[in-house]
Amino acid sequence: MRAAGLDRTLLFTTSALAAIGLAVLYSAGQTDVASPATGIWERQALWLLLGVIAAALMFRVSPRLLEWAAPAIYGVAMLVLAVTLIIIPMFAPHYQLLLLPGAFLLLRSWRTLWKKNVAIRFLLAIGAAGVSWAWIAATALAFASFFTPAAQRFWQLPLWTSVMIPLPMAACIGLIVYRLQSSGDSSLTAGAPTRRLA
């Protein structure tokens, strides 16, 4: 690697933190009775070695290649986050934070996407309805709880669309990434497509 291009302070700090982490794991595994912590430092050292190799390879990659691949990397990352909620359905609202990068992309390019075709409009409408339903139902329940305690029995109402929201978002994001990569556009890196998608 080129020593001139390395940030020595960052390299030293990262190495020190990794060494301290390995020392803590080694210390935790030194018991008289075998436990899950026994030998864990060796597995962590292997992951650390793989991380160093990956970092060295990334250090050698041309920034122009990274710039060219950035839309695909960004889009695939958003897609993976959305698909995670589809594969492992989660009702808890805080898991919806995984959808934020994709939601920001869709909000920023809403007008462009809305003009494309009926399928995208349908997907966007379903996604917007799912997100809106949670807020409308929660607000209605909060308002109703001032007048009757029976409203608390319907606490699960706002969560009904939690599992549905990732589906249209993943479909729209996948379509955006596919269209931009097939057209060779690299404008997704700014957070929204600026060229035409179809």
KOLVO-879169 format. One record per residue (C-alpha): residue in three letters; x, y, z; residue number from 0. Coordinates in steps of 0.25 Angstrom, whole numbers, plus 5000, padded with zeros to 4 digits. Example, Ala and Ser with C-alpha at 12.3 -4.5 7.8 and 13.67 -1.06 7.14 Angstrom:
 code    X    Y    Z pos
  ALA 5049 4982 5031   0
  SER 5055 4996 5029   1
! end
This chain:
 code    X    Y    Z pos
  MET 5000 5000 5000   0
  ARG 5004 5014 4998   1
  ALA 5009 5019 5012   2
  ALA 5007 5034 5007   3
  GLY 4992 5032 5005   4
  LEU 4989 5026 5019   5
  ASP 4984 5034 5030   6
  ARG 4994 5030 5041   7
  THR 4986 5035 5053   8
  LEU 4973 5027 5048   9
  LEU 4982 5015 5045  10
  PHE 4988 5015 5059  11
  THR 4975 5018 5066  12
  THR 4967 5007 5059  13
  SER 4979 4997 5061  14
  ALA 4979 5000 5076  15
  LEU 4964 4998 5077  16
  ALA 4965 4985 5070  17
  ALA 4976 4980 5079  18
  ILE 4969 4984 5091  19
  GLY 4956 4977 5086  20
  LEU 4964 4964 5084  21
  ALA 4971 4965 5097  22
  VAL 4957 4966 5104  23
  LEU 4952 4954 5096  24
  TYR 4964 4946 5100  25
  SER 4963 4950 5114  26
  ALA 4948 4946 5114  27
  GLY 4951 4933 5108  28
  GLN 4962 4929 5119  29
  THR 4953 4921 5128  30
  ASP 4954 4907 5135  31
  VAL 4941 4902 5129  32
  ALA 4939 4902 5115  33
  SER 4929 4913 5111  34
  PRO 4924 4920 5098  35
  ALA 4935 4930 5100  36
  THR 4946 4920 5099  37
  GLY 4954 4922 5086  38
  ILE 4945 4934 5082  39
  TRP 4957 4943 5080  40
  GLU 4962 4934 5069  41
  ARG 4949 4936 5061  42
  GLN 4950 4950 5064  43
  ALA 4964 4951 5059  44
  LEU 4960 4944 5046  45
  TRP 4949 4954 5044  46
  LEU 4959 4965 5046  47
  LEU 4969 4959 5036  48
  LEU 4958 4958 5026  49
  GLY 4954 4973 5029  50
  VAL 4969 4977 5027  51
  ILE 4970 4970 5014  52
  ALA 4957 4976 5009  53
  ALA 4961 4990 5013  54
  ALA 4975 4987 5006  55
  LEU 4967 4983 4993  56
  MET 4958 4995 4994  57
  PHE 4970 5004 4996  58
  ARG 4975 4999 4982  59
  VAL 4962 5002 4975  60
  SER 4961 5014 4966  61
  PRO 4952 5025 4971  62
  ARG 4946 5026 4957  63
  LEU 4942 5012 4958  64
  LEU 4936 5014 4971  65
  GLU 4929 5026 4966  66
  TRP 4923 5018 4954  67
  ALA 4919 5007 4963  68
  ALA 4913 5016 4974  69
  PRO 4898 5016 4968  70
  ALA 4898 5001 4968  71
  ILE 4904 5000 4982  72
  TYR 4895 5011 4988  73
  GLY 4883 5005 4981  74
  VAL 4886 4991 4985  75
  ALA 4888 4995 5000  76
  MET 4875 5002 5000  77
  LEU 4869 4989 4994  78
  VAL 4875 4980 5004  79
  LEU 4870 4988 5015  80
  ALA 4856 4988 5009  81
  VAL 4856 4973 5006  82
  THR 4861 4970 5020  83
  LEU 4847 4975 5025  84
  ILE 4840 4966 5015  85
  ILE 4848 4953 5018  86
  ILE 4847 4955 5033  87
  PRO 4834 4962 5035  88
  MET 4835 4971 5047  89
  PHE 4823 4979 5053  90
  ALA 4831 4988 5062  91
  PRO 4831 5002 5056  92
  HIS 4845 5005 5060  93
  TYR 4849 4994 5049  94
  GLN 4843 5004 5039  95
  LEU 4856 5012 5040  96
  LEU 4863 5003 5031  97
  LEU 4854 5008 5020  98
  LEU 4858 5023 5022  99
  PRO 4869 5023 5011 100
  GLY 4860 5017 5001 101
  ALA 4848 5026 5006 102
  PHE 4857 5039 5004 103
  LEU 4860 5034 4990 104
  LEU 4846 5032 4986 105
  LEU 4841 5045 4992 106
  ARG 4852 5053 4985 107
  SER 4848 5047 4972 108
  TRP 4833 5046 4974 109
  ARG 4829 5055 4963 110
  THR 4838 5048 4953 111
  LEU 4834 5034 4957 112
  TRP 4819 5038 4957 113
  LYS 4819 5042 4942 114
  LYS 4825 5029 4938 115
  ASN 4814 5018 4937 116
  VAL 4802 5013 4944 117
  ALA 4810 5002 4951 118
  ILE 4820 5011 4958 119
  ARG 4808 5020 4962 120
  PHE 4801 5008 4968 121
  LEU 4813 5004 4976 122
  LEU 4815 5019 4981 123
  ALA 4801 5020 4985 124
  ILE 4801 5007 4993 125
  GLY 4814 5011 5000 126
  ALA 4808 5025 5003 127
  ALA 4795 5019 5008 128
  GLY 4802 5009 5017 129
  VAL 4811 5020 5023 130
  SER 4799 5029 5024 131
  TRP 4790 5019 5031 132
  ALA 4799 5017 5042 133
  TRP 4799 5032 5045 134
  ILE 4785 5034 5043 135
  ALA 4781 5022 5052 136
  ALA 4790 5026 5063 137
  THR 4785 5040 5063 138
  ALA 4771 5035 5063 139
  LEU 4773 5025 5075 140
  ALA 4781 5036 5083 141
  PHE 4769 5046 5081 142
  ALA 4759 5035 5084 143
  SER 4766 5031 5097 144
  PHE 4762 5044 5103 145
  PHE 4748 5041 5102 146
  THR 4747 5026 5104 147
  PRO 4757 5016 5110 148
  ALA 4752 5005 5101 149
  ALA 4760 5011 5090 150
  GLN 4773 5005 5096 151
  ARG 4768 4991 5092 152
  PHE 4771 4995 5077 153
  TRP 4785 4998 5080 154
  GLN 4790 4989 5068 155
  LEU 4782 4997 5058 156
  PRO 4794 5006 5053 157
  LEU 4803 4994 5052 158
  TRP 4794 4987 5041 159
  THR 4801 4993 5030 160
  SER 4816 4991 5036 161
  VAL 4818 4978 5028 162
  MET 4812 4984 5015 163
  ILE 4821 4996 5014 164
  PRO 4834 4990 5010 165
  LEU 4828 4983 4998 166
  PRO 4825 4995 4989 167
  MET 4837 5002 4993 168
  ALA 4846 4990 4990 169
  ALA 4839 4989 4976 170
  CYS 4841 5004 4973 171
  ILE 4855 5004 4978 172
  GLY 4859 4992 4970 173
  LEU 4852 4998 4957 174
  ILE 4860 5011 4959 175
  VAL 4873 5003 4961 176
  TYR 4871 4994 4949 177
  ARG 4867 5006 4940 178
  LEU 4879 5015 4944 179
  GLN 4889 5004 4943 180
  SER 4884 4999 4929 181
  SER 4884 5014 4924 182
  GLY 4898 5016 4930 183
  ASP 4894 5028 4939 184
  SER 4902 5031 4951 185
  SER 4892 5042 4957 186
  LEU 4887 5033 4968 187
  THR 4899 5036 4976 188
  ALA 4893 5050 4980 189
  GLY 4880 5043 4985 190
  ALA 4871 5044 4974 191
  PRO 4871 5041 4959 192
  THR 4872 5054 4950 193
  ARG 4871 5047 4937 194
  ARG 4860 5040 4931 195
  LEU 4857 5026 4937 196
  ALA 4850 5019 4925 197
! end
